[in-house]
Amino acid sequence: MSLLRTALRSELAQVGEDKLPEVDRLATGRFDSTVHQATANFLKALKKYYLQKMTKAREAKDEQVNAMTDTPEKLEQFNALRRRYVNATVSDAVRNTTTSDFIVEYDGRLVRRLYPIYQDEHNPRNAFDFSANLYQPTKHFLGYHIDTLYFNLGAIWMMTFCLFVTAYFDVLPRIMHAFERSRKYRRG
């Protein structure tokens, strides 16, 4: 029940808290037929919502591909771009189509493993929580959504700066010396 409640709260944050006010009653001892019916209706509506969203996205993609391939010259150019920029092995890796577990439970939450590249959902535990799926296009940090490329570059530069300061002020030898002194006094 806790896992279901957590997953539904995540969905309600996107579609509106008022869509399922009974979410807090999804607990042992508080669950009854009214909560069951309301949850079932909400899940049906949520499924319909995501099917419509998927249909619109598929139609937009098909429309764009059709516009790019409506003449033989455009089709050849499209295929040349595909041959040049699409790598089947990399595509399989970022879409994770070879997995047998499409959704797994991790740390009290449901995590989708199929098509992780298309996920851009964040559930940070605090403002400094920037954890995200491996191929996620953005990171959440201090309340902002930052493009993964720029976030990673910033992290590399920050680590480089910290290592430079550490090396410049001889911090590591001082730490090692302090550690050795504390061990010396502990023994004797």
Legacy VTK file of the C-alpha trace (Angstrom):
# vtk DataFile Version 3.0
C-alpha trace
ASCII
DATASET POLYDATA
POINTS 188 float
0.000 0.000 0.000
2.863 2.353 0.784
4.403 1.803 -2.645
1.062 2.424 -4.360
0.468 5.559 -2.298
3.935 6.910 -3.172
3.459 6.217 -6.890
0.007 7.811 -6.925
1.247 10.904 -5.059
3.908 11.326 -7.716
1.250 11.194 -10.432
-1.063 13.533 -8.509
1.708 16.115 -8.296
1.601 16.276 -12.108
-2.139 16.050 -12.797
-3.557 17.737 -9.690
-3.975 16.777 -6.042
-7.763 17.107 -6.246
-8.107 14.191 -8.692
-7.776 11.592 -5.908
-8.320 13.057 -2.431
-8.555 9.529 -0.999
-4.821 8.873 -1.601
-4.031 9.172 2.118
-6.535 6.429 2.870
-4.479 3.913 0.866
-3.197 2.286 4.028
-3.847 -0.867 5.981
-6.899 -0.394 8.165
-8.133 2.687 6.279
-8.728 1.030 2.893
-12.360 0.315 2.018
-14.567 -0.156 -1.033
-14.975 3.612 -1.542
-11.212 4.111 -1.696
-10.906 1.092 -3.992
-13.508 2.457 -6.418
-12.019 5.974 -6.410
-8.511 4.583 -7.002
-9.708 2.291 -9.793
-11.498 5.205 -11.509
-8.421 7.401 -11.153
-6.170 4.714 -12.643
-8.544 4.289 -15.611
-8.546 8.055 -16.223
-4.750 8.155 -15.844
-4.367 5.343 -18.381
-6.614 7.209 -20.827
-4.598 10.414 -20.258
-1.287 8.697 -21.005
-2.719 6.917 -24.061
-3.881 10.274 -25.458
-0.496 11.806 -24.700
1.286 8.918 -26.437
-1.045 9.143 -29.446
-0.415 12.877 -29.829
3.351 12.369 -29.571
3.286 9.547 -32.107
1.176 11.630 -34.523
3.548 14.604 -34.172
6.535 12.342 -34.829
4.864 10.724 -37.852
3.937 14.154 -39.195
7.520 15.345 -38.873
8.941 12.202 -40.488
6.412 12.475 -43.327
7.424 16.101 -43.895
11.073 15.047 -44.035
10.433 12.161 -46.458
7.666 13.387 -48.767
9.896 13.511 -51.865
12.466 10.988 -53.091
15.267 13.535 -52.562
14.178 14.219 -48.979
13.835 10.482 -48.338
17.403 9.890 -49.535
18.675 12.753 -47.385
16.743 11.374 -44.382
18.203 7.891 -44.900
21.715 9.353 -45.266
21.288 11.171 -41.949
20.003 7.983 -40.337
22.970 5.950 -41.638
25.384 8.619 -40.417
23.971 9.309 -36.938
22.106 6.183 -35.770
24.006 3.389 -34.074
21.848 0.342 -33.338
23.927 -0.786 -30.362
23.853 2.636 -28.730
20.114 2.939 -29.452
19.469 -0.396 -27.759
21.573 0.663 -24.766
19.839 4.007 -24.206
16.378 2.528 -24.733
17.191 -0.574 -22.638
14.896 -2.761 -24.737
16.668 -5.965 -23.742
15.561 -5.780 -20.098
13.077 -8.280 -18.778
11.980 -6.076 -15.870
10.216 -3.003 -17.241
9.389 -1.562 -13.818
11.237 -2.316 -10.586
10.734 -1.250 -7.008
13.718 0.640 -5.620
13.928 2.470 -2.306
10.153 2.523 -1.835
9.408 3.865 -5.330
8.599 2.403 -8.727
11.342 2.960 -11.307
10.767 2.425 -15.020
13.723 0.700 -16.699
12.351 0.598 -20.255
13.189 3.668 -22.395
15.063 5.561 -19.657
16.249 8.140 -22.206
12.715 9.489 -22.517
12.220 9.973 -18.787
12.513 13.479 -17.447
10.879 13.099 -14.085
12.498 14.194 -10.878
11.564 13.274 -7.332
14.322 14.944 -5.317
14.484 14.220 -1.614
16.012 17.654 -0.904
17.377 20.695 -2.766
20.840 19.149 -3.147
19.582 15.786 -4.474
20.662 15.689 -8.115
20.405 11.938 -8.612
18.821 10.969 -11.907
18.669 8.066 -14.303
21.774 7.510 -16.387
20.475 8.878 -19.683
18.088 11.488 -18.277
18.312 14.754 -20.257
18.146 17.084 -17.230
19.243 17.144 -13.603
17.337 18.764 -10.755
19.543 20.870 -8.459
18.573 23.649 -6.024
15.081 23.821 -7.501
16.260 24.223 -11.101
16.246 21.837 -14.039
19.697 21.938 -15.630
20.695 20.298 -18.896
22.777 17.210 -18.076
25.687 18.302 -20.289
26.072 21.625 -18.479
25.520 20.059 -15.064
28.224 17.456 -15.705
30.634 20.077 -17.047
30.008 22.204 -13.947
30.623 19.195 -11.694
33.904 18.406 -13.471
35.074 22.019 -13.181
34.062 22.163 -9.502
36.021 18.976 -8.752
38.998 20.331 -10.696
38.893 23.582 -8.695
38.669 21.680 -5.385
41.601 19.457 -6.325
43.613 22.506 -7.394
42.959 24.247 -4.059
43.783 21.029 -2.201
47.068 20.650 -4.084
48.006 24.335 -3.845
47.594 24.514 -0.066
49.050 21.024 0.565
45.869 19.891 2.292
46.292 16.149 1.656
49.775 15.892 3.253
48.468 17.859 6.256
45.525 15.480 6.638
47.825 12.468 6.389
50.207 13.984 8.948
47.325 14.694 11.350
46.036 11.143 10.859
49.480 9.688 11.623
49.799 11.808 14.785
46.399 10.677 16.036
47.346 7.023 15.470
50.679 7.553 17.251
48.991 8.923 20.347
46.339 6.209 20.361
48.906 3.391 20.524
51.031 4.622 23.308
LINES 1 189
188 0 1 2 3 4 5 6 7 8 9 10 11 12 13 14 15 16 17 18 19 20 21 22 23 24 25 26 27 28 29 30 31 32 33 34 35 36 37 38 39 40 41 42 43 44 45 46 47 48 49 50 51 52 53 54 55 56 57 58 59 60 61 62 63 64 65 66 67 68 69 70 71 72 73 74 75 76 77 78 79 80 81 82 83 84 85 86 87 88 89 90 91 92 93 94 95 96 97 98 99 100 101 102 103 104 105 106 107 108 109 110 111 112 113 114 115 116 117 118 119 120 121 122 123 124 125 126 127 128 129 130 131 132 133 134 135 136 137 138 139 140 141 142 143 144 145 146 147 148 149 150 151 152 153 154 155 156 157 158 159 160 161 162 163 164 165 166 167 168 169 170 171 172 173 174 175 176 177 178 179 180 181 182 183 184 185 186 187
